[in-house]
Amino acid sequence: MPGDWTRKRGSTWTWYIEDVPDPRTGRPRQVSKGGFRTRKEARDALLEAQAALRSGTFVEPSKRTVGSYLLEEWLPENQPPRLRPSSYANYTIYTRTHVVPRLGDIELQRLTPSTLSGFYRALLTDARRDGQGLAPKTVRNIHAMLHRAPSRRRPPRLSGPQCGRCGHPAAGSLSRDAGLDP
């Protein structure tokens, strides 16, 4: 695309894309991503970003963490009447008690299906204060909440075969005895 380029900044390379519409205002702006060791790596990443932009699956580079997104944006946006009061209360407890302590510092864009599988496995084995695991139904509820929460922000690379729309384990595959099915 015209107006897109790579440039060396210090010891690393950065790509730039012009005229990316701002999601809030719709006005064109510049987006960049740096940290590439070589010009070829930056150029390859630029071509991937351009292809994603053309197909409508582009996710803007961001340092936003799972914890900040859930606590500062998703939970406040989904207060009743958007969710039932009981669902909102449960989601708040799940977020503060289980999700933020274990996944809160991970950047949203670095959240992978394998990270979530390990998280679910840990919930099934040692999530309670007494060292026991949570009930499989509770883990399925946490999965449903996480599946619902970042749906409009999830990068397309998280699409996978296990859950259909995401790469999380399918809700029916969670059991305390068997762990998580791969």
N, C-alpha and C positions, 0 to 999 in steps of 0.2 A: 504494500500500500504506500502511496506517496506520503511523505511526511513522517515515516517510521524509520528509525535508525538505531545503531549501536554506537557506543562511545566508551572510551577508557576513562575511568575516574580513579585516580590513584593506582592501585595495583590490580583492580578488578574492572570488569566490563559491565555496562548497563544497557538495557534496551529501553526505547521510548516509543510510544504509540500516540499519535496526535488524533484529535477529534473523537475521543471516546465519550459518549453521552453520559453526563452526570445522572445517576439514578434518581436523585431528588429533583433537580431542576430541568434536566433534559438538555442543558447547554453543553457544548463540546468542551473537552478539557484534555490535558495530557496525563498519561499514565506511564509509570516507569517501574522497572524491577532491576536491581543490581546484584552484585556479588558473584558474578560468573568469572571463572579463572581465565578463560580464553574468549577471543572474539567469536570463534565458532560456536561455543556453548551459548553465548549471548544471542547470536544470530538464530540458532536452532530454537531457543526458547521464545524469541520474538516471532518466529514463524508459527510455533504452536499457539501463542497468544492471538496472533492474527486469525488463525483458523478457528479458534474458539470464539473470537469476536464475530466472525462471519456466521458461525453456526448458532450463535446466541447462547453459548455455554460458558462465556468468559467470566471468570471470577477474579475480581480485582485483588491484587496482592494486599495482604493485610496482616497486621501483627495481633489482631484481636484474639483474646483467649476464650476458651470454652466458659470459664467461670465468669468473666466480665460480660460476655454475651448473654448468658442465662440470667445472671443476677441483675444486670443493669438495663437489659433491653427486652428479652423474651418474657420473663416473669411479669414485669410491670405492664407490658402490652397485653398480656393474657389474663388479667384479673377479671373476676366476675363483672359483668354478665357474659363475657366471651367464653369463659370456662365455668363449669359449675363450681360453687364454693368448695365443695369437698375435693374435686379434682385439683383446684388451685392450691388448696392446703397440702394435699399429698405431694404435688409437684414441688412445692416450696421445701417441704421436708426432704424429699429425695435429693433435690439440688444441693441444699445446704449440708446434709448429712453424708451423702455418698458421692455425688458427682464432683462437686467443687474440691473436696479434699484429695481426690484421686486423679481427676482430669482437669481441674481448674486452671492449671498453669500451661496447658498445651494450647498452642495456637490452633484456631479453628481449621485453618487450611492444612495443618499437619496431622489432623485427626484421621486415623486410618482404620479400616475394618479390623486389622489385627490388634490395634490398640484397644478398640472396643471389645473384642473377643476376650482379651486378657482382663479387661475391667469387669466384664460379666462373670468370668471364671472366678475372679477374686471375690465378687459379691456372693457367689454361691458357696464359697469355701470359708471366708473369714471376715465378713463385713460387720458382724455384731460385736458389741463390747465383750461378750463372753467367749469370743473366738469362733463361734458357729457362723455358718453361712445364712444368708437370707433365703426365704422361701422362693422357689422358682417363680411363683406368681408375682411376687414383689419385683424380682429381676425383670420379668416380662413387662411389668408396669413401668419400670425405669427405662427399659428399651423403648417402649411406646412413647414415653415423654421425649427421649433423646431423638427418636425418629421424627417426631412432630416438630420439635423445637427448631432445628436449623434447616428445615426443608427448603426454604427459599434462599439459603446461603450455602448449601452443601455443594462443594465442587463436584463436577460430574465424575471425577475419577473414583468417587466412593460408590458409584453404581456397581452392583455385583450380583452374583447369583443367589446368595444365601437368603436375603430378605425380599428380593425382588427389586425394590427401588433403592436400596442402600446395601452396604456390604456387611451389615450387622448379622449376627446369627438369626435365623428365623425364630420367631417367638415360640414355636412348638418344639424347638430343639433344646430348650433350656430345661435341664433337670439336675437336681442336686447330686444324684448318684452317678450319672453318666458324664457330668461336666458339660462342655459345649461340643457339639458336633462340628467338625471342620467344614 
